[in-house]
Amino acid sequence: MRQTIQQLVSEARSRIREIDAGELASLQARGVPVIDVREPAEFAAGHVPGAASIPRGVLEFEVDGHPAVNGERDPALSHRDQPVVLYCRSGGRSALAAEALLRLGFVEPLSLAGGFMAWSGDGRPVEGGGQP
């Protein structure tokens, strides 16, 4: 059965929990890791302060230190039994990423609804270039 990307993202969103910018700020203040799954150039142009950059294309590989990423694990992905917040530009890639982490045994992968656009559009602080 063929699906559109919109259908794929919608299905992912039905399996994961999305949060808003206020909840992300609260969780981050409690030490919950925040992962930006956008491409490195997008991250460099502006990102949520304190976020780790793990592009969507290598996220699953970095969970267990896969050789494709030189056998290194990102500390932001080291605790599967704790919440982790993911975001992208508008929320689609992060929903897919959260669903992938759910399948890999993470108990509470969360996706920022509206992504970085929602965060910056809400007047929240931004590190880097400041552009979504």
Steps between C-alpha positions, in 0.01 A plus 500: 500500500639838402490785746567869476751658735209679667336165575827360632550800731137486611537133595820578692323781686225258603762279671712763674433800723547852374573786737492877468783750549403568861519133592832468320641788708373336822643161411833650397519687832467159670794366299312311229720484189387687190608377157486703180453250215542757222802509270822659632455820294150546643635451853780751437248758377325494838386247758344452842764589762667189638368269227720223366529470123431147378372509141200280423705298252734363768279507809434128521867425439615720787276323751738208541822642360465346154820479294339730241560783747846384612360288783413803711179539697355838564446551877159652423389152391649302786191453718213319334295499820490882521318760288678655204367791292558517125431786265550597137387797293124440512442174689484235227853362516496509878173303511657234277816507714301463822314203354832340401635544853179352639560193284857484633377478858496861617214535748419867444623655177323835460466722194470877503174587322573762236875447540757776508257731317259475794782546753648810335157633398403493867788739574705233679880538520709381208871421475693534177386695195137529609338382177271192483 
